[in-house]
C-alpha cells in the first residue's frame, strides 16, 4: 500500500487540478463499480479478502436498484 500511496501522491503533486484520493477511496470505487456491473456480494467480498459479506456491504455505495446501461456506457469508454 505504501508504494501505491506514493504513486497517487506523486500524480497529485504533478497535477494539482486533480481531486485528492486514497487507496481506501479506490476500494470503495472498485466495490461500487463491481456491484453495479453485476457482481454479487460474495464475489466482491472474496476479491477484497473479507471474511464476512457484511463488511463488504459497508463499502458498496450504490442503490439496490442498478441501471446497468450507465455501467455499460462507462465500460465502453474504458
KOLBA-477181 format. One line per field, with one value per residue (C-alpha): residue number from 1; x, z, y. Coordinates in nm, 4 decimals. Layout:
// residues N
num = c(NUM:...)
east = c(X:...)
up = c(Z:...)
north = c(Y:...)
END
This chain:
// residues 78
num = c(1:2:3:4:5:6:7:8:9:10:11:12:13:14:15:16:17:18:19:20:21:22:23:24:25:26:27:28:29:30:31:32:33:34:35:36:37:38:39:40:41:42:43:44:45:46:47:48:49:50:51:52:53:54:55:56:57:58:59:60:61:62:63:64:65:66:67:68:69:70:71:72:73:74:75:76:77:78)
east = c(0.0000:0.2859:0.4045:0.0529:0.0065:0.3424:0.2365:-0.1012:0.0703:0.3239:0.0461:-0.1409:0.1762:0.2278:-0.1420:-0.2725:-0.6126:-0.6953:-0.9104:-0.7239:-0.7802:-0.6605:-0.6295:-0.9319:-1.1411:-1.0210:-1.1537:-1.4935:-1.4917:-1.3970:-1.6751:-1.9426:-1.8450:-1.8210:-2.1647:-2.3164:-2.1563:-2.3455:-2.1015:-2.2615:-2.1514:-1.9814:-1.7605:-1.6677:-1.6064:-1.3732:-1.1837:-1.1272:-1.0392:-1.3203:-1.4348:-1.7905:-2.0075:-2.1483:-1.8080:-1.8196:-2.1715:-2.0363:-1.8092:-2.0751:-2.2221:-2.4958:-2.8725:-3.0244:-3.1747:-2.8974:-2.9313:-2.6743:-2.6975:-2.4900:-2.2265:-2.2211:-2.1599:-1.8766:-1.7319:-1.7356:-1.5326:-1.2645)
up = c(0.0000:0.0701:-0.2897:-0.4227:-0.1886:-0.3036:-0.6688:-0.6012:-0.4194:-0.6972:-0.9578:-0.7439:-0.6965:-1.0721:-1.1429:-0.8826:-1.0525:-0.9618:-0.6607:-0.3726:-0.3456:-0.1288:-0.1630:0.0644:-0.1787:-0.4628:-0.2738:-0.2405:-0.6132:-0.7020:-0.4844:-0.6203:-0.9853:-0.9439:-0.7811:-1.0452:-1.3088:-1.1789:-0.9355:-0.6270:-0.2734:-0.2255:-0.5304:-0.4224:-0.0666:-0.1897:-0.4131:-0.1134:0.1164:0.3574:0.5812:0.6070:0.3315:0.5882:0.5864:0.2084:0.2141:0.4080:0.1133:-0.1574:-0.2154:-0.4680:-0.4665:-0.4561:-0.7995:-1.0549:-1.4046:-1.5987:-1.9027:-1.7190:-1.6337:-1.9933:-2.1210:-1.8720:-1.9711:-2.3395:-2.2579:-2.0951)
north = c(0.0000:0.2376:0.2218:0.2808:0.5771:0.7134:0.6855:0.8511:1.1378:1.1858:1.2050:1.4581:1.6639:1.6903:1.7521:1.9945:2.0186:1.6564:1.5757:1.4093:1.0357:0.7491:0.3736:0.3466:0.5526:0.3305:0.0268:0.1972:0.2702:-0.0867:-0.2263:0.0026:-0.0475:-0.4243:-0.4328:-0.2075:-0.4292:-0.7298:-0.8925:-1.0430:-0.9567:-1.2927:-1.2332:-0.8817:-0.9975:-1.2697:-1.0243:-0.7967:-1.0888:-1.0055:-1.2886:-1.1560:-1.0075:-0.7605:-0.5908:-0.5671:-0.4207:-0.1222:-0.0404:-0.0655:0.2795:0.2267:0.1974:-0.1506:-0.0955:-0.0725:0.0689:-0.1328:0.0954:0.3563:0.0973:-0.0276:0.3248:0.3632:0.0273:0.1219:0.4338:0.2206)
END
